[in-house]
Structures are given as C-alpha cells and as structure tokens.
C-alpha cells in the first residue's frame, strides 16, 4: 500500500512538473516574440541614441 501511494505521489509530482515546464515554454515563446518585435519597432521609430527602444 505504501509503495502504491509513493508511486501515485511521484506521478503527481512529475505530472505537475511537466505542466509547469509546458507553461514556462509558452511564456518563453511570448517573451521571445516580444523581444523580436522590439527590434522591428526600433528600426521603424525615430529613436534616441542609436535607435534604442529601451531606456537603459
């Protein structure tokens, strides 16, 4: 019985990790798209020094 509970707990942990990794992949894709769009808008705008789209 204890082994069954441990196996179910392990499956739950690994399933949760898989879901979290999938969500993190989607977040990474969205951030990468926004980052690339920043380059497009940087070249289209007038911009300041060297056409930077960020303030640092």
Secondary structure, DSSP 4 states (H G I P E B T S, - for coil): -HHHHHHHHHHHHHHHHHHHHHHHHHHHHHHHHHHHHHHHHHHHS--SGGG-SS--
